Amino acid sequence: MLNWVAGRLTVSKRSSALTLLVILLSILALRVPTFGQAEQASLTLERIDGVHTSGDGPKLLSNTRITFYFKMAWSSATDCAIQGVSNAFRVYSPDGAFWSPLVADTVEGSGLDQYLDLFILIDEWSNNGQGADTVGFAGASFNSPGFPNSYSDIVYKISTIVPEDAVGKTICLDSSYAPPSFFWLWAGSNDLCDSIVPSWNGSVCFEIISGCCTGIRGNVNNDPNNIVNISDVTYLSSYLFGDPVGPAPVCVKEANVNGDPFETVNISDFTYLVKFLFGIPAGPEPPGCVN
């Protein structure tokens, strides 16, 4: 059975759509890529949230929501459009770091739902936050002509949270093959570009450093001056109760206002923050960050 969630197809059991995708991409994988210098295809790690950037590059922050964003770029001189995509990514640690299970999603405003109007599939393998986790994205067009020439936008994102005890260790990200259907492959609209292997900007590894929470908890909106005020109440309210839901806090520890040892963010944190800022008498100060 197929389940549509916010314009995406999620598959808990193998479906006819996945079977068709396996057949399509298996056939394409056996063919020699036909695009040449007239076509430029790439998928790159474009941006990361939840990092500290210094002279020796970005470092991942513990207890912080880390999000990797991936950009798709396509240009063609042969009037070729991209009508099918399949890409997978692997997160792993060479030195035993742990992380929360990966959450993969498409990026709103990228046009994926428009260009891949038959289905968009997100799948995962061994997604338990240790060793190596893999998530994959795939999709195909039906009525849509596909991704047009000169398309360039951020299309995928993968999020996780790294615990404090991973500080000093390393997490890496790379492209991946994931059986049975997730080849690193795109399908073009004509014989001049029917099988396309997009370039990838390579495996990257990041050191994990102590996280984002400083002083007392409550800086939910990640104010650089670390001020706790009504803006944090508004931000937390939007995230917990908004329709549509507001953005997730960048720093989970800051949003865990009451210091719950499991670092969960819920209505108790909202109540705690409101009492602290506006209660008569004022509620207790949020506990300090223990990094």
WOJO-V965552 format. One record per backbone hydrogen bond with DSSP energy under -0.5 kcal/mol. CO is the residue of the C=O (numbers start at 1). NH is the residue of the N-H. If there is no record, write none. Layout:
CO,NH
CO,NH
This chain:
3,5
3,10
5,8
8,5
8,10
9,122
10,3
10,12
15,19
16,20
17,21
18,22
19,23
20,24
21,25
22,26
23,27
24,28
25,29
26,30
27,30
28,31
36,39
38,77
40,75
41,199
42,73
43,201
44,46
44,71
47,69
49,67
50,61
51,53
52,54
52,59
54,57
57,54
59,52
60,209
61,64
62,212
63,252
63,253
64,66
64,162
66,160
67,49
68,158
69,46
69,47
70,155
70,156
71,44
72,153
73,42
74,150
74,151
75,40
81,83
81,189
82,147
83,141
84,187
85,139
86,185
87,137
88,176
89,135
90,174
91,133
92,172
93,96
102,104
103,159
105,157
106,108
107,110
111,115
112,116
115,117
119,140
120,9
121,138
122,11
123,136
125,134
126,128
129,99
130,132
131,93
133,91
134,125
135,89
136,123
137,87
138,121
139,85
140,118
140,119
147,82
148,151
151,74
153,72
153,155
155,107
156,70
157,105
158,68
159,103
160,66
161,100
162,63
163,166
164,167
166,169
169,208
170,95
171,206
172,92
173,204
174,90
176,88
178,182
181,183
182,178
183,185
185,86
186,196
187,83
187,84
190,193
191,194
193,188
195,34
195,35
196,186
196,198
199,43
204,173
206,171
207,60
207,209
208,168
209,62
215,289
218,220
219,222
223,226
227,229
229,232
229,233
230,234
231,235
232,236
233,237
234,238
235,239
236,240
237,241
237,242
238,242
238,246
250,65
250,252
251,255
252,256
254,218
255,257
256,259
257,287
260,263
264,266
266,269
266,270
267,271
268,272
269,273
270,274
271,275
272,276
273,277
274,278
275,279
275,283
287,217
289,291
